[in-house]
Amino acid sequence: MVTERKTLHLGVKRLHIELDNGPEIASSRTQFMKRLVEFVDQHRVAVELVYLPPYHSKYNPIERCWGILEQHWNGTLLHSVACALRWAGTMTWRTIPPLIREITTTYERGVRLTKTAFRPIAERLIRSETLPKWSLSIQPT
């Protein structure tokens, strides 16, 4: 049986993503960058990554979301994954309910591309001239 994959295109041409400076999402991470380049090409959308400097989590919007979620839980004992998913599903932010899903696959650590395999991907990363460590973009081919 073959399943046809349909894509909903909303006219998005560019994504601006703000990231903390965690090691798993650094622009030097070969697997992360490889997957982002594949995403850009598959969805024909430009992606700009902007990294927040260390200790600036107050500027990261997801931190506000975690704060709202903590207030919503109000000290409830989250004794199981099902309980945490149920509580997360009852939260809203600006009247928007969250999309909740449990990911059960294991994230493999230590998987890297060789320098030779990563070179074509690294060439696709367009670093900012003024802030090369903190800002880069990827254009679709």
C-alpha positions as CSV (number, residue, x, y, z in Angstrom):
1,M,0.0,0.0,0.0
2,V,1.4,3.4,-1.0
3,T,0.4,6.5,1.0
4,E,0.5,9.8,-0.8
5,R,1.9,12.6,1.3
6,K,0.2,15.9,0.9
7,T,1.7,19.2,1.9
8,L,-0.3,22.2,2.9
9,H,1.5,25.3,1.7
10,L,0.5,28.5,3.5
11,G,2.6,30.9,1.4
12,V,5.4,30.9,4.0
13,K,8.7,31.9,2.3
14,R,10.9,32.4,5.3
15,L,11.2,31.1,8.9
16,H,13.0,33.1,11.5
17,I,13.9,30.8,14.4
18,E,15.3,32.0,17.7
19,L,17.4,29.4,19.5
20,D,19.1,29.3,22.9
21,N,22.7,28.4,22.7
22,G,22.3,24.8,23.8
23,P,24.9,22.3,22.5
24,E,22.3,20.1,20.7
25,I,21.3,22.9,18.3
26,A,24.6,24.6,17.7
27,S,25.4,25.4,14.1
28,S,28.4,23.2,14.4
29,R,26.2,20.1,15.0
30,T,26.4,18.1,11.8
31,Q,23.2,16.1,12.1
32,F,21.1,19.2,13.1
33,M,22.4,21.2,10.2
34,K,22.0,18.4,7.8
35,R,18.3,18.0,8.8
36,L,17.7,21.7,8.6
37,V,19.1,21.9,5.1
38,E,16.9,18.9,4.1
39,F,13.9,20.7,5.6
40,V,14.7,23.9,3.7
41,D,15.0,22.0,0.4
42,Q,11.9,19.8,1.0
43,H,9.6,22.7,1.9
44,R,11.2,25.4,-0.3
45,V,11.4,27.8,2.6
46,A,14.4,30.0,3.7
47,V,15.4,29.6,7.3
48,E,17.2,32.1,9.5
49,L,18.6,30.9,12.7
50,V,19.3,33.5,15.4
51,Y,21.1,32.3,18.5
52,L,20.5,34.0,21.8
53,P,23.7,34.7,23.8
54,P,24.3,32.7,27.0
55,Y,22.2,33.7,30.0
56,H,19.6,35.6,28.0
57,S,16.7,33.1,28.3
58,K,14.4,35.9,29.2
59,Y,14.4,36.8,25.5
60,N,13.4,33.3,24.5
61,P,9.7,33.1,23.9
62,I,9.5,29.4,24.8
63,E,10.7,30.3,28.3
64,R,7.5,32.4,28.7
65,C,5.5,29.4,27.5
66,W,7.1,27.1,30.2
67,G,6.3,29.8,32.8
68,I,2.7,29.9,31.7
69,L,2.6,26.1,31.8
70,E,4.1,26.0,35.3
71,Q,1.4,28.5,36.5
72,H,-1.3,26.4,34.8
73,W,-0.1,23.2,36.6
74,N,-0.1,25.1,39.9
75,G,2.0,22.5,41.7
76,T,0.0,19.5,40.5
77,L,2.0,16.3,40.9
78,L,2.7,15.0,37.4
79,H,3.0,11.3,38.3
80,S,2.9,9.9,34.8
81,V,3.5,10.8,31.2
82,A,-0.2,10.5,30.6
83,C,-0.9,13.0,33.4
84,A,1.6,15.5,32.1
85,L,0.2,15.2,28.5
86,R,-3.4,15.7,29.8
87,W,-2.4,18.8,31.8
88,A,-0.4,20.3,28.9
89,G,-3.4,19.7,26.6
90,T,-5.7,21.9,28.8
91,M,-3.4,24.9,28.7
92,T,-4.0,27.8,26.2
93,W,-1.8,30.7,25.3
94,R,-3.6,33.8,23.8
95,T,-6.6,31.5,23.4
96,I,-4.6,29.0,21.3
97,P,-4.5,25.4,22.5
98,P,-1.2,23.5,22.1
99,L,-0.5,20.6,19.8
100,I,0.5,17.8,22.1
101,R,2.3,14.6,21.1
102,E,4.5,12.2,22.9
103,I,7.7,11.3,21.2
104,T,8.9,7.8,22.1
105,T,11.9,7.4,19.8
106,T,15.3,7.6,21.2
107,Y,17.5,10.6,20.2
108,E,20.9,9.1,19.2
109,R,23.7,11.0,20.7
110,G,27.2,11.2,19.2
111,V,26.1,10.6,15.6
112,R,28.2,12.9,13.4
113,L,28.9,13.4,9.7
114,T,32.5,13.2,8.6
115,K,34.1,16.5,7.7
116,T,34.0,15.5,4.1
117,A,30.3,14.6,4.2
118,F,29.5,17.8,6.1
119,R,31.4,20.2,3.7
120,P,28.5,20.5,1.2
121,I,26.1,21.3,4.0
122,A,28.5,23.8,5.6
123,E,28.7,25.6,2.3
124,R,24.9,26.1,2.4
125,L,25.1,28.0,5.7
126,I,25.2,31.7,5.1
127,R,26.7,33.3,8.2
128,S,26.0,36.9,9.1
129,E,29.0,39.2,8.3
130,T,28.5,41.1,11.5
131,L,27.4,38.3,13.8
132,P,28.7,35.0,12.3
133,K,28.5,33.1,15.6
134,W,24.9,34.3,16.3
135,S,23.1,34.4,13.0
136,L,23.0,32.3,9.9
137,S,20.5,31.5,7.1
138,I,19.9,28.6,4.7
139,Q,18.3,29.2,1.3
140,P,16.5,26.4,-0.7
141,T,18.2,25.1,-3.8
